[in-house]
Amino acid sequence: MGHSVNGRNLCAIIAGYMVVKQLLNLILGFSFMNIVWLVISAGLGFMLISSKKYMNIVTAVYLVVIVLVNLKGNLENFGFNSSLIYLAEAVLDVVCAWQLAANKDIRQFFDHG
């Protein structure tokens, strides 16, 4: 299997994660903004899988911004409740962002896509 195929598969996993994460957030706390984030995540995920130029970087920045916007509230409300879910989500977001920006297979998928 070539590097760009591995990169595409990793992008598909990250895109799926982003949509499932937003669906879970929508279920945990229904709001208009959760719908907006779901639509944005689905759109970014589609463009990610389609290997649109620079979408790996744009999506990585989006994931980091989401973490930074929500980090203060998650840390202030830290406890053994849904905050742990949100902190785990933040860790996964950072890992996904790092992969999108630094993984050689993903970079090759976007260089040759």
Rosetta constraint file for C-alpha pairs under 8 A:
AtomPair CA 1 CA 5 HARMONIC 6.37 0.50
AtomPair CA 1 CA 6 HARMONIC 6.99 0.50
AtomPair CA 2 CA 6 HARMONIC 6.41 0.50
AtomPair CA 3 CA 7 HARMONIC 6.05 0.50
AtomPair CA 3 CA 104 HARMONIC 7.79 0.50
AtomPair CA 3 CA 105 HARMONIC 4.75 0.50
AtomPair CA 3 CA 106 HARMONIC 7.73 0.50
AtomPair CA 3 CA 108 HARMONIC 6.61 0.50
AtomPair CA 3 CA 109 HARMONIC 7.11 0.50
AtomPair CA 4 CA 8 HARMONIC 6.04 0.50
AtomPair CA 4 CA 105 HARMONIC 5.65 0.50
AtomPair CA 4 CA 106 HARMONIC 6.70 0.50
AtomPair CA 4 CA 108 HARMONIC 5.52 0.50
AtomPair CA 4 CA 109 HARMONIC 4.10 0.50
AtomPair CA 4 CA 110 HARMONIC 7.89 0.50
AtomPair CA 4 CA 112 HARMONIC 7.45 0.50
AtomPair CA 5 CA 9 HARMONIC 6.20 0.50
AtomPair CA 5 CA 105 HARMONIC 7.85 0.50
AtomPair CA 5 CA 109 HARMONIC 7.11 0.50
AtomPair CA 6 CA 10 HARMONIC 6.17 0.50
AtomPair CA 6 CA 105 HARMONIC 5.96 0.50
AtomPair CA 6 CA 106 HARMONIC 7.37 0.50
AtomPair CA 7 CA 11 HARMONIC 6.10 0.50
AtomPair CA 7 CA 104 HARMONIC 7.87 0.50
AtomPair CA 7 CA 105 HARMONIC 4.40 0.50
AtomPair CA 7 CA 106 HARMONIC 3.91 0.50
AtomPair CA 7 CA 107 HARMONIC 7.32 0.50
AtomPair CA 7 CA 108 HARMONIC 7.07 0.50
AtomPair CA 7 CA 109 HARMONIC 5.31 0.50
AtomPair CA 8 CA 12 HARMONIC 6.14 0.50
AtomPair CA 8 CA 49 HARMONIC 6.33 0.50
AtomPair CA 8 CA 51 HARMONIC 7.91 0.50
AtomPair CA 8 CA 106 HARMONIC 6.74 0.50
AtomPair CA 8 CA 109 HARMONIC 6.24 0.50
AtomPair CA 9 CA 13 HARMONIC 6.29 0.50
AtomPair CA 10 CA 14 HARMONIC 6.24 0.50
AtomPair CA 10 CA 106 HARMONIC 7.14 0.50
AtomPair CA 11 CA 15 HARMONIC 5.98 0.50
AtomPair CA 11 CA 45 HARMONIC 7.88 0.50
AtomPair CA 11 CA 48 HARMONIC 6.27 0.50
AtomPair CA 11 CA 49 HARMONIC 5.87 0.50
AtomPair CA 11 CA 100 HARMONIC 7.62 0.50
AtomPair CA 11 CA 106 HARMONIC 7.09 0.50
AtomPair CA 12 CA 16 HARMONIC 6.04 0.50
AtomPair CA 12 CA 45 HARMONIC 7.50 0.50
AtomPair CA 12 CA 48 HARMONIC 7.67 0.50
AtomPair CA 12 CA 49 HARMONIC 5.79 0.50
AtomPair CA 13 CA 17 HARMONIC 6.10 0.50
AtomPair CA 14 CA 18 HARMONIC 6.19 0.50
AtomPair CA 14 CA 45 HARMONIC 7.61 0.50
AtomPair CA 14 CA 96 HARMONIC 6.45 0.50
AtomPair CA 15 CA 19 HARMONIC 6.45 0.50
AtomPair CA 15 CA 41 HARMONIC 7.59 0.50
AtomPair CA 15 CA 42 HARMONIC 7.37 0.50
AtomPair CA 15 CA 44 HARMONIC 7.53 0.50
AtomPair CA 15 CA 45 HARMONIC 4.24 0.50
AtomPair CA 15 CA 46 HARMONIC 7.27 0.50
AtomPair CA 15 CA 48 HARMONIC 7.06 0.50
AtomPair CA 15 CA 49 HARMONIC 7.39 0.50
AtomPair CA 16 CA 20 HARMONIC 6.11 0.50
AtomPair CA 16 CA 45 HARMONIC 7.24 0.50
AtomPair CA 17 CA 21 HARMONIC 5.87 0.50
AtomPair CA 18 CA 22 HARMONIC 6.29 0.50
AtomPair CA 18 CA 41 HARMONIC 5.89 0.50
AtomPair CA 18 CA 42 HARMONIC 7.47 0.50
AtomPair CA 18 CA 45 HARMONIC 7.30 0.50
AtomPair CA 19 CA 23 HARMONIC 6.18 0.50
AtomPair CA 19 CA 38 HARMONIC 6.31 0.50
AtomPair CA 19 CA 41 HARMONIC 5.88 0.50
AtomPair CA 19 CA 42 HARMONIC 5.80 0.50
AtomPair CA 19 CA 45 HARMONIC 7.69 0.50
AtomPair CA 20 CA 24 HARMONIC 6.15 0.50
AtomPair CA 21 CA 25 HARMONIC 6.22 0.50
AtomPair CA 21 CA 89 HARMONIC 7.71 0.50
AtomPair CA 22 CA 26 HARMONIC 6.04 0.50
AtomPair CA 22 CA 34 HARMONIC 6.82 0.50
AtomPair CA 22 CA 37 HARMONIC 6.70 0.50
AtomPair CA 22 CA 38 HARMONIC 5.17 0.50
AtomPair CA 22 CA 41 HARMONIC 7.50 0.50
AtomPair CA 23 CA 27 HARMONIC 6.26 0.50
AtomPair CA 23 CA 38 HARMONIC 6.79 0.50
AtomPair CA 24 CA 28 HARMONIC 6.11 0.50
AtomPair CA 25 CA 29 HARMONIC 6.01 0.50
AtomPair CA 25 CA 30 HARMONIC 7.50 0.50
AtomPair CA 25 CA 34 HARMONIC 6.71 0.50
AtomPair CA 26 CA 30 HARMONIC 4.77 0.50
AtomPair CA 26 CA 31 HARMONIC 6.90 0.50
AtomPair CA 26 CA 34 HARMONIC 5.44 0.50
AtomPair CA 26 CA 35 HARMONIC 6.92 0.50
AtomPair CA 29 CA 34 HARMONIC 7.88 0.50
AtomPair CA 30 CA 34 HARMONIC 6.62 0.50
AtomPair CA 31 CA 35 HARMONIC 6.70 0.50
AtomPair CA 32 CA 36 HARMONIC 6.39 0.50
AtomPair CA 33 CA 37 HARMONIC 6.10 0.50
AtomPair CA 34 CA 38 HARMONIC 6.08 0.50
AtomPair CA 35 CA 39 HARMONIC 6.26 0.50
AtomPair CA 36 CA 40 HARMONIC 6.19 0.50
AtomPair CA 37 CA 41 HARMONIC 5.93 0.50
AtomPair CA 38 CA 42 HARMONIC 6.07 0.50
AtomPair CA 39 CA 43 HARMONIC 6.14 0.50
AtomPair CA 40 CA 44 HARMONIC 6.08 0.50
AtomPair CA 41 CA 45 HARMONIC 5.89 0.50
AtomPair CA 42 CA 46 HARMONIC 6.13 0.50
AtomPair CA 43 CA 47 HARMONIC 6.29 0.50
AtomPair CA 44 CA 48 HARMONIC 5.89 0.50
AtomPair CA 44 CA 55 HARMONIC 7.37 0.50
AtomPair CA 44 CA 59 HARMONIC 6.44 0.50
AtomPair CA 45 CA 49 HARMONIC 6.23 0.50
AtomPair CA 46 CA 50 HARMONIC 6.15 0.50
AtomPair CA 47 CA 51 HARMONIC 6.18 0.50
AtomPair CA 47 CA 52 HARMONIC 5.56 0.50
AtomPair CA 47 CA 55 HARMONIC 6.60 0.50
AtomPair CA 48 CA 52 HARMONIC 6.35 0.50
AtomPair CA 48 CA 55 HARMONIC 5.62 0.50
AtomPair CA 48 CA 56 HARMONIC 6.24 0.50
AtomPair CA 48 CA 59 HARMONIC 7.67 0.50
AtomPair CA 50 CA 113 HARMONIC 7.86 0.50
AtomPair CA 51 CA 55 HARMONIC 6.96 0.50
AtomPair CA 51 CA 56 HARMONIC 7.96 0.50
AtomPair CA 51 CA 109 HARMONIC 6.90 0.50
AtomPair CA 51 CA 110 HARMONIC 5.45 0.50
AtomPair CA 51 CA 113 HARMONIC 5.36 0.50
AtomPair CA 52 CA 110 HARMONIC 7.23 0.50
AtomPair CA 52 CA 113 HARMONIC 7.38 0.50
AtomPair CA 53 CA 110 HARMONIC 6.29 0.50
AtomPair CA 53 CA 111 HARMONIC 7.93 0.50
AtomPair CA 53 CA 113 HARMONIC 7.83 0.50
AtomPair CA 54 CA 58 HARMONIC 6.27 0.50
AtomPair CA 54 CA 110 HARMONIC 7.25 0.50
AtomPair CA 55 CA 59 HARMONIC 5.75 0.50
AtomPair CA 56 CA 60 HARMONIC 6.09 0.50
AtomPair CA 56 CA 100 HARMONIC 5.19 0.50
AtomPair CA 56 CA 101 HARMONIC 6.45 0.50
AtomPair CA 56 CA 106 HARMONIC 7.79 0.50
AtomPair CA 56 CA 107 HARMONIC 7.95 0.50
AtomPair CA 56 CA 110 HARMONIC 7.57 0.50
AtomPair CA 57 CA 61 HARMONIC 6.17 0.50
AtomPair CA 57 CA 100 HARMONIC 6.57 0.50
AtomPair CA 57 CA 101 HARMONIC 5.76 0.50
AtomPair CA 58 CA 62 HARMONIC 6.19 0.50
AtomPair CA 59 CA 63 HARMONIC 6.20 0.50
AtomPair CA 59 CA 97 HARMONIC 7.23 0.50
AtomPair CA 59 CA 100 HARMONIC 7.60 0.50
AtomPair CA 60 CA 64 HARMONIC 6.31 0.50
AtomPair CA 60 CA 96 HARMONIC 7.20 0.50
AtomPair CA 60 CA 97 HARMONIC 4.06 0.50
AtomPair CA 60 CA 98 HARMONIC 7.04 0.50
AtomPair CA 60 CA 100 HARMONIC 5.90 0.50
AtomPair CA 60 CA 101 HARMONIC 6.47 0.50
AtomPair CA 61 CA 65 HARMONIC 6.06 0.50
AtomPair CA 61 CA 97 HARMONIC 7.05 0.50
AtomPair CA 62 CA 66 HARMONIC 6.22 0.50
AtomPair CA 63 CA 67 HARMONIC 6.39 0.50
AtomPair CA 63 CA 93 HARMONIC 5.61 0.50
AtomPair CA 63 CA 94 HARMONIC 6.95 0.50
AtomPair CA 63 CA 96 HARMONIC 7.81 0.50
AtomPair CA 63 CA 97 HARMONIC 6.08 0.50
AtomPair CA 64 CA 68 HARMONIC 6.20 0.50
AtomPair CA 64 CA 93 HARMONIC 6.87 0.50
AtomPair CA 64 CA 94 HARMONIC 6.26 0.50
AtomPair CA 64 CA 97 HARMONIC 6.70 0.50
AtomPair CA 65 CA 69 HARMONIC 6.01 0.50
AtomPair CA 66 CA 70 HARMONIC 6.26 0.50
AtomPair CA 67 CA 71 HARMONIC 5.67 0.50
AtomPair CA 67 CA 90 HARMONIC 5.44 0.50
AtomPair CA 67 CA 93 HARMONIC 7.04 0.50
AtomPair CA 67 CA 94 HARMONIC 7.60 0.50
AtomPair CA 68 CA 72 HARMONIC 7.60 0.50
AtomPair CA 70 CA 74 HARMONIC 6.20 0.50
AtomPair CA 71 CA 75 HARMONIC 6.13 0.50
AtomPair CA 71 CA 87 HARMONIC 7.87 0.50
AtomPair CA 71 CA 90 HARMONIC 7.73 0.50
AtomPair CA 72 CA 76 HARMONIC 6.11 0.50
AtomPair CA 73 CA 77 HARMONIC 6.16 0.50
AtomPair CA 74 CA 78 HARMONIC 5.99 0.50
AtomPair CA 74 CA 83 HARMONIC 5.82 0.50
AtomPair CA 74 CA 86 HARMONIC 6.74 0.50
AtomPair CA 74 CA 87 HARMONIC 6.67 0.50
AtomPair CA 75 CA 83 HARMONIC 7.89 0.50
AtomPair CA 77 CA 83 HARMONIC 6.54 0.50
AtomPair CA 78 CA 83 HARMONIC 5.59 0.50
AtomPair CA 78 CA 84 HARMONIC 7.16 0.50
AtomPair CA 79 CA 83 HARMONIC 6.18 0.50
AtomPair CA 79 CA 84 HARMONIC 6.88 0.50
AtomPair CA 80 CA 84 HARMONIC 6.17 0.50
AtomPair CA 81 CA 85 HARMONIC 7.63 0.50
AtomPair CA 82 CA 86 HARMONIC 6.56 0.50
AtomPair CA 83 CA 87 HARMONIC 6.13 0.50
AtomPair CA 84 CA 88 HARMONIC 6.05 0.50
AtomPair CA 85 CA 89 HARMONIC 6.07 0.50
AtomPair CA 86 CA 90 HARMONIC 6.16 0.50
AtomPair CA 87 CA 91 HARMONIC 6.36 0.50
AtomPair CA 88 CA 92 HARMONIC 6.26 0.50
AtomPair CA 89 CA 93 HARMONIC 6.04 0.50
AtomPair CA 90 CA 94 HARMONIC 6.27 0.50
AtomPair CA 91 CA 95 HARMONIC 6.27 0.50
AtomPair CA 92 CA 96 HARMONIC 6.05 0.50
AtomPair CA 93 CA 97 HARMONIC 6.04 0.50
AtomPair CA 94 CA 98 HARMONIC 6.07 0.50
AtomPair CA 95 CA 99 HARMONIC 6.20 0.50
AtomPair CA 96 CA 100 HARMONIC 6.12 0.50
AtomPair CA 97 CA 101 HARMONIC 6.22 0.50
AtomPair CA 98 CA 102 HARMONIC 5.76 0.50
AtomPair CA 98 CA 103 HARMONIC 7.52 0.50
AtomPair CA 99 CA 103 HARMONIC 4.87 0.50
AtomPair CA 99 CA 106 HARMONIC 7.60 0.50
AtomPair CA 100 CA 106 HARMONIC 6.34 0.50
AtomPair CA 100 CA 107 HARMONIC 7.59 0.50
AtomPair CA 101 CA 106 HARMONIC 7.95 0.50
AtomPair CA 101 CA 107 HARMONIC 7.38 0.50
AtomPair CA 102 CA 106 HARMONIC 7.80 0.50
AtomPair CA 102 CA 107 HARMONIC 7.19 0.50
AtomPair CA 103 CA 107 HARMONIC 6.22 0.50
AtomPair CA 104 CA 108 HARMONIC 6.07 0.50
AtomPair CA 105 CA 109 HARMONIC 6.16 0.50
AtomPair CA 106 CA 110 HARMONIC 6.42 0.50
AtomPair CA 107 CA 111 HARMONIC 6.10 0.50
AtomPair CA 108 CA 112 HARMONIC 6.04 0.50
AtomPair CA 108 CA 113 HARMONIC 8.00 0.50
AtomPair CA 109 CA 113 HARMONIC 5.47 0.50
